[in-house]
Amino acid sequence: MQVQSFKIAGQQVDYYFDAAFSALHQIADTKRAVLITDKNVFNAHKAKFKNWRTIVIEPGENHKNFDTVQYIIGELAGYEVDRSCTLIGVGGGVVTDITGFVASIYMRGVRFGFVPTSLLNMVDASLGGKNGIDFGLYKNLVGNITQPKFILQDVSLLQTLPQEEWENGFAEIIKHACIKDKTMFDALAKHQLSEYMGDRELLEALIRKNVFIKLKVVQKDVYETGDRKLLNFGHTIGHAIENICQIAHGKAIAIGMVLAAKIAEKETGFDGTEKIKAVLKNYNLPLMIPFDAAAVFEVLKLDKKRADQQIHFILLQKTGKALVQAISLTRLKSYLKIFEKES
């Protein structure tokens, strides 16, 4: 197990790479900790939760809401949890988002950490301190930015993941490559999903590289006033499609990246859309889905990156280099109508 600490907004966050779940006992006291997980993760790893106080929630994005937050707080009160407790989210992005949010508001804030069990969560969702819940169709509308005290990375937990969850994770990995790392993009084009699934050393190196890419951005811009916005490449339209079409996050972001690349063709002269599509196909990710442009636009209007009648949209100048550019709602609406016809 290797430990590396990062300073983010004055807080120290410890990352345990190449770790085992059993090492959690060295990081948190079982008598002063509560694990939060969902039914899928709990049923797949029951033995690991033995001797830990555990709260089990329903799985899925549709349970990332106030009802689940209220349930967890009720359970914590039942355990008589005080401010000396540590909450530990064990699961995918939904679990860690909710855990971080509850920890930041329970008794005005308690210590928390994460054990991500999905590839997407290891390389993206658990990193950077964004915690929150959805409100109806509006993804992550309620939340805050509070850093976890630690993240424990145990890649053996990925062995129980279905194929689709591996694909979801690679959508965020491809996103990082598109905005920050042309070399990684080229490597992803040469490899196959099955190679990463079958080679632990190759996979751990890829996960670590993605952690460093994201945290380097977050360290410079914790509260998303500048470069951190780049991490939303593919997410502006992607989040709306995810909620309207009810598809997996990674699939929605893949489609969002394709559409963002097409917009960049017009706005920045970007010429790498076909290469992005080829890499996405290489990891079994979709390039398009039929969608209702009007419905997607209604969700976009409440996007957190909106400023008056514009949205700060993430566009590529070239593969590995992105920028934030304001696009009017009117212009974005016209793009969506074009994409709707293509779908």
Sine and cosine of phi, psi and omega as CSV:
sin_phi,cos_phi,sin_psi,cos_psi,sin_omega,cos_omega
0.00,0.00,0.76,-0.65,0.02,-1.00
-0.91,-0.41,0.71,-0.71,-0.02,-1.00
-0.92,-0.39,0.76,-0.65,0.08,-1.00
-0.73,-0.69,0.75,-0.66,-0.05,-1.00
-0.97,-0.25,0.61,-0.79,0.02,-1.00
-0.82,-0.58,0.63,-0.78,0.10,-1.00
-0.99,-0.10,0.88,-0.48,0.01,-1.00
-0.77,-0.63,0.90,-0.44,-0.03,-1.00
0.79,0.62,0.66,0.76,0.04,-1.00
0.99,0.16,-0.05,1.00,0.01,-1.00
-0.97,-0.24,0.61,-0.79,0.06,-1.00
-1.00,-0.02,0.80,-0.59,0.06,-1.00
-0.90,-0.44,0.84,-0.54,-0.03,-1.00
-0.99,-0.12,0.79,-0.61,0.03,-1.00
-0.94,-0.34,0.83,-0.56,0.01,-1.00
-0.97,-0.23,0.98,-0.22,0.00,-1.00
-1.00,-0.02,0.40,-0.92,0.03,-1.00
0.78,0.63,0.63,0.77,-0.10,-1.00
-0.98,-0.18,0.17,-0.99,0.09,-1.00
-0.89,-0.46,0.52,-0.85,-0.01,-1.00
-0.81,0.58,-0.57,0.82,-0.03,-1.00
-0.88,0.48,-0.38,0.93,0.01,-1.00
-0.94,0.34,-0.17,0.98,0.01,-1.00
-0.85,0.52,-0.51,0.86,0.02,-1.00
-0.90,0.45,-0.44,0.90,0.00,-1.00
-0.99,0.16,-0.32,0.95,-0.09,-1.00
-0.99,-0.14,-0.59,0.81,-0.06,-1.00
-0.71,-0.70,0.60,-0.80,0.03,-1.00
-0.98,0.20,0.83,-0.56,-0.03,-1.00
-0.87,0.50,-0.45,0.89,-0.01,-1.00
-0.98,0.18,-0.29,0.96,-0.04,-1.00
-0.84,-0.54,0.48,0.87,-0.01,-1.00
-0.68,-0.74,0.47,-0.88,0.12,-0.99
-0.74,-0.67,0.79,-0.61,0.05,-1.00
-1.00,0.00,0.67,-0.75,0.08,-1.00
-0.88,-0.48,0.81,-0.59,-0.04,-1.00
-0.55,-0.83,0.02,-1.00,0.08,-1.00
-0.93,-0.37,0.15,-0.99,-0.11,-0.99
-0.88,0.48,-0.59,0.81,-0.02,-1.00
-0.90,0.43,-0.74,0.68,-0.01,-1.00
-0.93,0.38,-0.67,0.74,-0.01,-1.00
-0.87,0.49,-0.71,0.71,-0.02,-1.00
-0.93,0.36,-0.48,0.88,-0.01,-1.00
-0.98,0.17,-0.37,0.93,-0.11,-0.99
-0.68,-0.73,0.66,0.75,-0.10,-0.99
-0.79,0.61,-0.67,0.74,-0.07,-1.00
-0.88,0.48,-0.51,0.86,-0.05,-1.00
-0.94,0.35,-0.39,0.92,-0.05,-1.00
-1.00,0.01,-0.04,1.00,0.00,-1.00
-0.87,0.49,0.70,-0.72,0.02,-1.00
0.97,0.25,0.09,1.00,0.09,-1.00
-0.94,-0.35,0.67,-0.75,0.17,-0.98
-0.94,0.35,0.78,-0.63,-0.15,-0.99
-0.71,-0.70,0.69,-0.72,0.13,-0.99
-0.94,-0.34,0.82,-0.57,-0.06,-1.00
-0.94,-0.35,0.82,-0.57,-0.01,-1.00
-0.93,-0.37,0.19,-0.98,0.05,-1.00
-0.95,0.32,0.59,-0.81,-0.03,-1.00
-0.99,0.13,0.40,-0.92,0.14,-0.99
0.95,-0.31,0.46,-0.89,-0.03,-1.00
-0.86,0.51,-0.53,0.85,-0.04,-1.00
-0.94,0.35,-0.14,0.99,0.07,-1.00
-0.96,-0.27,0.16,0.99,0.03,-1.00
-1.00,0.02,0.96,0.29,-0.16,-0.99
-0.53,-0.85,-0.02,-1.00,-0.03,-1.00
-0.89,0.46,-0.54,0.84,0.00,-1.00
-0.87,0.48,-0.68,0.73,0.00,-1.00
-0.93,0.37,-0.65,0.76,0.05,-1.00
-0.86,0.51,-0.71,0.71,0.01,-1.00
-0.89,0.45,-0.65,0.76,0.02,-1.00
-0.88,0.48,-0.73,0.68,-0.03,-1.00
-0.89,0.46,-0.70,0.72,0.00,-1.00
-0.88,0.47,-0.62,0.78,0.06,-1.00
-0.88,0.47,-0.66,0.75,0.03,-1.00
-0.92,0.40,-0.65,0.76,0.03,-1.00
-0.88,0.47,-0.68,0.73,0.04,-1.00
-0.88,0.47,-0.62,0.78,0.03,-1.00
-0.90,0.44,-0.55,0.84,0.06,-1.00
-0.98,0.18,-0.09,1.00,-0.07,-1.00
0.84,0.54,0.68,0.73,-0.01,-1.00
-0.94,0.33,0.76,-0.65,0.03,-1.00
-0.93,-0.37,-0.15,-0.99,-0.13,-0.99
-0.96,0.27,-0.11,0.99,0.06,-1.00
-1.00,0.07,-0.05,1.00,-0.08,-1.00
-0.99,0.17,0.39,-0.92,0.14,-0.99
-0.89,-0.46,0.81,-0.59,0.12,-0.99
-1.00,-0.06,0.70,-0.72,-0.05,-1.00
-0.80,-0.60,0.92,-0.40,0.04,-1.00
-0.99,0.11,0.86,-0.51,0.00,-1.00
-0.89,-0.46,0.97,-0.24,-0.03,-1.00
0.31,-0.95,-0.41,-0.91,0.03,-1.00
-1.00,0.07,-0.22,-0.97,-0.09,-1.00
-0.89,0.46,-0.54,0.84,0.03,-1.00
-0.89,0.45,-0.72,0.69,-0.02,-1.00
-0.89,0.45,-0.73,0.69,-0.06,-1.00
-0.95,0.30,-0.57,0.82,0.08,-1.00
-0.86,0.50,-0.72,0.69,-0.01,-1.00
-0.93,0.36,-0.67,0.74,-0.01,-1.00
-0.87,0.49,-0.73,0.68,0.01,-1.00
-0.89,0.46,-0.61,0.79,0.00,-1.00
-0.92,0.39,-0.75,0.66,0.01,-1.00
-0.88,0.47,-0.69,0.72,-0.02,-1.00
-0.88,0.47,-0.54,0.84,-0.04,-1.00
-0.98,0.21,-0.28,0.96,-0.01,-1.00
-0.91,-0.41,-0.36,0.93,-0.03,-1.00
-0.93,0.36,0.83,-0.55,-0.05,-1.00
0.78,0.63,0.56,0.83,0.00,-1.00
0.91,0.42,0.33,0.95,0.13,-0.99
0.83,-0.55,0.86,-0.51,0.10,-1.00
-0.78,-0.63,0.30,-0.95,0.00,-1.00
-0.89,0.45,0.61,-0.79,0.07,-1.00
-0.52,-0.86,0.36,-0.93,0.04,-1.00
-0.52,-0.85,0.13,-0.99,-0.07,-1.00
-0.76,-0.66,0.56,-0.83,0.25,-0.97
-0.82,-0.57,1.00,-0.04,-0.03,-1.00
-0.93,0.36,0.66,-0.75,-0.02,-1.00
-0.90,-0.43,0.04,1.00,0.07,-1.00
-0.86,-0.52,0.44,-0.90,0.01,-1.00
-0.88,0.47,-0.68,0.74,0.00,-1.00
-0.85,0.53,-0.65,0.76,-0.02,-1.00
-0.95,0.30,-0.56,0.83,0.01,-1.00
-0.92,0.40,-0.60,0.80,-0.10,-0.99
-0.99,-0.13,-0.18,0.98,-0.11,-0.99
-0.53,-0.85,-0.92,0.38,-0.25,-0.97
-0.87,0.50,-0.59,0.81,-0.06,-1.00
-0.99,0.17,-0.17,0.99,-0.14,-0.99
-0.99,-0.13,0.66,-0.75,0.19,-0.98
0.97,-0.23,-0.16,0.99,0.13,-0.99
1.00,0.04,0.08,1.00,0.05,-1.00
-0.98,0.22,0.85,-0.53,0.02,-1.00
-0.80,-0.60,0.57,-0.82,0.03,-1.00
0.13,-0.99,-0.01,-1.00,0.01,-1.00
-0.69,-0.72,0.25,-0.97,0.02,-1.00
-1.00,0.01,0.34,-0.94,0.08,-1.00
-0.75,-0.67,0.98,-0.19,-0.10,-0.99
0.88,0.47,-0.79,-0.61,0.01,-1.00
-0.99,0.14,-0.09,1.00,-0.13,-0.99
-1.00,-0.07,0.94,-0.33,-0.12,-0.99
-0.96,0.27,0.76,-0.65,0.06,-1.00
0.82,0.57,0.58,0.82,-0.02,-1.00
-0.95,0.32,-0.47,0.88,-0.02,-1.00
-0.90,-0.44,0.80,-0.60,0.01,-1.00
0.13,-0.99,-0.21,-0.98,-0.01,-1.00
-0.40,-0.92,0.06,-1.00,0.09,-1.00
-0.89,-0.46,0.96,-0.28,0.03,-1.00
-0.67,-0.74,0.78,-0.62,-0.11,-0.99
-0.98,0.17,0.63,-0.78,0.15,-0.99
-0.94,0.33,0.35,-0.93,0.06,-1.00
-0.98,0.19,-0.48,0.88,-0.01,-1.00
-0.39,-0.92,0.36,-0.93,0.17,-0.99
-0.70,-0.72,0.82,-0.58,0.01,-1.00
-0.97,-0.25,0.85,-0.52,-0.04,-1.00
-0.97,-0.23,0.94,-0.35,0.04,-1.00
-0.85,-0.52,0.99,-0.16,-0.11,-0.99
-0.94,0.35,-0.27,0.96,0.03,-1.00
-0.91,0.42,-0.38,0.93,0.03,-1.00
-0.92,0.40,-0.33,0.94,-0.02,-1.00
-0.97,0.25,-0.22,0.98,-0.07,-1.00
-0.89,0.45,-0.43,0.90,-0.02,-1.00
-1.00,-0.01,-0.03,1.00,-0.04,-1.00
-0.95,0.33,0.66,-0.75,0.15,-0.99
-0.94,0.33,0.35,-0.94,-0.03,-1.00
-0.79,0.61,-0.65,0.76,-0.06,-1.00
-0.87,0.49,-0.57,0.82,-0.02,-1.00
-0.95,0.30,-0.52,0.86,0.13,-0.99
-0.90,0.44,-0.70,0.72,0.01,-1.00
-0.88,0.47,-0.67,0.75,0.04,-1.00
-0.84,0.54,-0.69,0.73,0.00,-1.00
-0.89,0.45,-0.62,0.79,-0.03,-1.00
-0.94,0.34,-0.35,0.94,0.09,-1.00
-0.87,0.48,-0.69,0.72,0.01,-1.00
-0.95,0.31,-0.55,0.83,0.06,-1.00
-0.90,0.44,-0.70,0.71,0.04,-1.00
-0.89,0.45,-0.61,0.79,0.06,-1.00
-0.85,0.52,-0.74,0.67,0.01,-1.00
-0.85,0.52,-0.66,0.76,0.01,-1.00
-0.90,0.43,-0.65,0.76,-0.03,-1.00
-0.89,0.45,-0.61,0.79,-0.11,-0.99
-1.00,-0.08,-0.37,0.93,-0.17,-0.99
-0.68,-0.74,-0.23,0.97,-0.17,-0.99
-0.51,-0.86,1.00,-0.02,0.01,-1.00
-0.89,0.45,-0.57,0.82,0.01,-1.00
-0.89,0.45,-0.69,0.72,0.04,-1.00
-0.91,0.41,-0.60,0.80,0.04,-1.00
-0.86,0.51,-0.71,0.71,0.01,-1.00
-0.91,0.42,-0.59,0.80,0.03,-1.00
-0.92,0.40,-0.66,0.75,0.03,-1.00
-0.89,0.45,-0.55,0.83,0.02,-1.00
-0.93,0.37,-0.46,0.89,-0.05,-1.00
-1.00,0.06,-0.48,0.87,-0.06,-1.00
-1.00,-0.07,0.19,-0.98,0.07,-1.00
-0.88,-0.47,0.36,-0.93,0.03,-1.00
-0.84,0.55,-0.67,0.74,-0.04,-1.00
-0.88,0.48,-0.51,0.86,0.02,-1.00
-0.92,0.40,-0.70,0.72,0.01,-1.00
-0.93,0.36,-0.59,0.80,0.01,-1.00
-0.92,0.40,-0.50,0.87,-0.08,-1.00
-0.99,-0.16,-0.08,1.00,-0.08,-1.00
-0.81,-0.59,0.99,-0.15,-0.08,-1.00
-0.87,0.49,-0.66,0.75,-0.03,-1.00
-0.90,0.44,-0.69,0.72,0.03,-1.00
-0.89,0.45,-0.67,0.74,-0.01,-1.00
-0.91,0.41,-0.72,0.70,-0.02,-1.00
-0.89,0.46,-0.61,0.79,0.03,-1.00
-0.90,0.43,-0.64,0.77,0.01,-1.00
-0.92,0.39,-0.69,0.73,0.02,-1.00
-0.87,0.48,-0.73,0.69,-0.02,-1.00
-0.89,0.46,-0.66,0.75,0.02,-1.00
-0.88,0.48,-0.65,0.76,0.00,-1.00
-0.94,0.34,-0.60,0.80,0.08,-1.00
-0.86,0.50,-0.72,0.70,-0.02,-1.00
-0.91,0.41,-0.63,0.78,0.02,-1.00
-0.87,0.49,-0.76,0.65,-0.05,-1.00
-0.92,0.38,-0.70,0.71,-0.08,-1.00
-0.93,0.36,-0.52,0.86,0.05,-1.00
-0.89,0.46,-0.64,0.77,0.04,-1.00
-0.93,0.37,-0.72,0.69,-0.05,-1.00
-0.89,0.45,-0.64,0.76,0.00,-1.00
-0.85,0.52,-0.58,0.81,-0.02,-1.00
-0.99,0.16,-0.42,0.91,-0.13,-0.99
-0.52,-0.85,0.96,0.28,-0.11,-0.99
-0.88,0.47,-0.67,0.74,-0.17,-0.99
-0.98,-0.19,0.36,0.93,0.15,-0.99
0.85,0.52,0.78,0.63,0.09,-1.00
-0.98,-0.19,-0.20,0.98,-0.04,-1.00
-0.60,-0.80,-0.93,-0.37,-0.13,-0.99
-0.87,0.49,-0.45,0.89,-0.03,-1.00
-0.88,0.47,-0.42,0.91,0.05,-1.00
-0.86,0.51,-0.46,0.89,-0.01,-1.00
-0.87,0.50,-0.47,0.89,-0.01,-1.00
-0.92,0.39,-0.17,0.99,0.03,-1.00
-1.00,0.00,0.19,0.98,0.05,-1.00
-0.81,0.58,0.81,-0.59,-0.01,-1.00
1.00,0.10,-0.18,0.98,-0.12,-0.99
-1.00,0.01,-0.43,0.90,-0.08,-1.00
-0.88,0.48,-0.84,0.54,0.09,-1.00
-0.97,0.23,-0.57,0.82,-0.06,-1.00
-0.86,0.52,-0.70,0.71,0.02,-1.00
-0.88,0.48,-0.65,0.76,0.00,-1.00
-0.91,0.42,-0.69,0.72,0.03,-1.00
-0.90,0.43,-0.63,0.78,0.01,-1.00
-0.83,0.55,-0.72,0.69,-0.06,-1.00
-0.99,0.17,-0.61,0.79,0.01,-1.00
-0.94,0.33,-0.69,0.72,-0.09,-1.00
-1.00,-0.07,-0.11,0.99,0.03,-1.00
0.82,0.57,0.80,0.60,0.07,-1.00
-0.89,-0.45,0.22,-0.98,-0.05,-1.00
-0.89,0.45,0.49,-0.87,-0.07,-1.00
-0.83,0.56,-0.75,0.66,-0.04,-1.00
-0.87,0.49,-0.65,0.76,0.02,-1.00
-0.90,0.44,-0.68,0.73,0.00,-1.00
-0.90,0.43,-0.65,0.76,-0.01,-1.00
-0.93,0.36,-0.58,0.81,0.06,-1.00
-0.86,0.51,-0.74,0.68,0.04,-1.00
-0.89,0.45,-0.66,0.75,0.02,-1.00
-0.87,0.49,-0.61,0.79,0.02,-1.00
-0.93,0.38,-0.64,0.77,0.03,-1.00
-0.88,0.47,-0.72,0.70,-0.02,-1.00
-0.93,0.37,-0.61,0.80,0.06,-1.00
-0.91,0.42,-0.60,0.80,0.04,-1.00
-0.91,0.41,-0.62,0.79,0.03,-1.00
-0.92,0.40,-0.61,0.79,0.07,-1.00
-0.91,0.42,-0.63,0.77,0.00,-1.00
-0.90,0.44,-0.52,0.85,0.07,-1.00
-0.82,0.57,-0.65,0.76,-0.03,-1.00
-0.99,0.15,-0.59,0.81,-0.15,-0.99
-1.00,-0.02,-0.57,0.82,-0.07,-1.00
-0.84,-0.55,-0.13,0.99,-0.05,-1.00
0.99,0.14,0.28,0.96,0.01,-1.00
-0.84,0.54,0.67,-0.74,-0.07,-1.00
-0.81,-0.58,0.35,0.94,-0.07,-1.00
-0.94,-0.35,0.34,0.94,-0.06,-1.00
-0.86,0.50,-0.69,0.72,-0.05,-1.00
-0.90,0.44,-0.58,0.82,0.04,-1.00
-0.93,0.37,-0.62,0.78,0.06,-1.00
-0.90,0.44,-0.70,0.71,0.02,-1.00
-0.87,0.49,-0.63,0.78,0.00,-1.00
-0.91,0.42,-0.66,0.75,0.01,-1.00
-0.93,0.37,-0.66,0.75,0.03,-1.00
-0.87,0.49,-0.68,0.73,0.04,-1.00
-0.89,0.46,-0.55,0.83,0.00,-1.00
-0.88,0.47,-0.44,0.90,0.00,-1.00
-0.93,-0.36,0.43,0.90,0.12,-0.99
0.86,0.51,0.54,0.84,0.00,-1.00
-0.98,-0.17,0.60,-0.80,-0.06,-1.00
-0.96,0.28,0.43,-0.90,0.01,-1.00
-0.96,-0.27,-0.32,0.95,-0.04,-1.00
-0.28,-0.96,0.38,-0.93,0.08,-1.00
-0.51,-0.86,0.58,-0.81,0.08,-1.00
-0.88,0.48,0.73,-0.68,0.01,-1.00
-0.53,-0.85,0.34,-0.94,0.01,-1.00
-1.00,-0.04,0.94,-0.33,-0.07,-1.00
-0.86,0.51,-0.64,0.77,-0.02,-1.00
-0.90,0.43,-0.67,0.74,0.00,-1.00
-0.92,0.39,-0.67,0.74,0.03,-1.00
-0.89,0.46,-0.66,0.75,-0.02,-1.00
-0.90,0.44,-0.61,0.79,0.02,-1.00
-0.88,0.47,-0.61,0.79,0.05,-1.00
-0.95,0.32,-0.65,0.76,-0.02,-1.00
-0.86,0.51,-0.51,0.86,-0.06,-1.00
-0.90,0.43,-0.33,0.94,0.06,-1.00
-0.96,-0.28,0.30,0.95,0.04,-1.00
-0.90,0.44,0.62,-0.79,-0.05,-1.00
-0.91,0.42,-0.30,0.95,-0.02,-1.00
-1.00,-0.02,0.09,1.00,0.03,-1.00
-0.97,0.23,0.63,-0.77,0.11,-0.99
-0.70,-0.71,0.96,-0.27,-0.05,-1.00
0.86,0.51,-0.88,-0.48,-0.05,-1.00
-0.98,-0.19,0.39,0.92,0.02,-1.00
-0.74,-0.67,0.36,-0.93,0.14,-0.99
-0.84,-0.54,0.73,-0.68,0.07,-1.00
-0.97,0.22,0.98,-0.18,-0.14,-0.99
-0.99,-0.13,0.57,-0.82,-0.01,-1.00
-0.99,-0.11,0.87,-0.50,-0.04,-1.00
-0.83,-0.56,0.42,-0.91,0.06,-1.00
-0.99,-0.12,0.69,-0.72,0.19,-0.98
-1.00,0.04,-0.67,0.74,0.12,-0.99
-0.42,-0.91,0.21,-0.98,0.00,-1.00
-0.89,0.46,0.83,-0.56,-0.04,-1.00
0.99,-0.12,-0.05,1.00,0.00,-1.00
-0.62,-0.78,0.87,-0.49,-0.04,-1.00
-0.86,-0.52,0.24,-0.97,0.07,-1.00
-0.57,-0.82,0.30,-0.95,0.08,-1.00
-0.98,-0.19,0.81,-0.58,-0.02,-1.00
-0.71,-0.70,0.74,-0.67,0.03,-1.00
-0.95,0.30,0.77,-0.63,0.07,-1.00
-0.82,-0.57,0.75,-0.67,-0.02,-1.00
-0.91,0.41,0.49,-0.87,0.05,-1.00
-0.86,0.51,-0.59,0.80,0.01,-1.00
-0.89,0.46,-0.71,0.71,0.00,-1.00
-0.92,0.39,-0.65,0.76,0.01,-1.00
-0.90,0.43,-0.62,0.78,0.03,-1.00
-0.89,0.46,-0.62,0.79,0.01,-1.00
-0.93,0.36,-0.60,0.80,0.08,-1.00
-0.89,0.46,-0.70,0.71,-0.01,-1.00
-0.87,0.49,-0.62,0.78,0.02,-1.00
-0.90,0.43,-0.62,0.78,0.05,-1.00
-0.91,0.42,-0.71,0.71,-0.02,-1.00
-0.92,0.40,-0.57,0.82,0.04,-1.00
-0.87,0.50,-0.67,0.74,0.02,-1.00
-0.92,0.40,-0.60,0.80,0.01,-1.00
-0.94,0.34,-0.42,0.91,-0.06,-1.00
-0.98,0.20,0.00,0.00,0.00,0.00
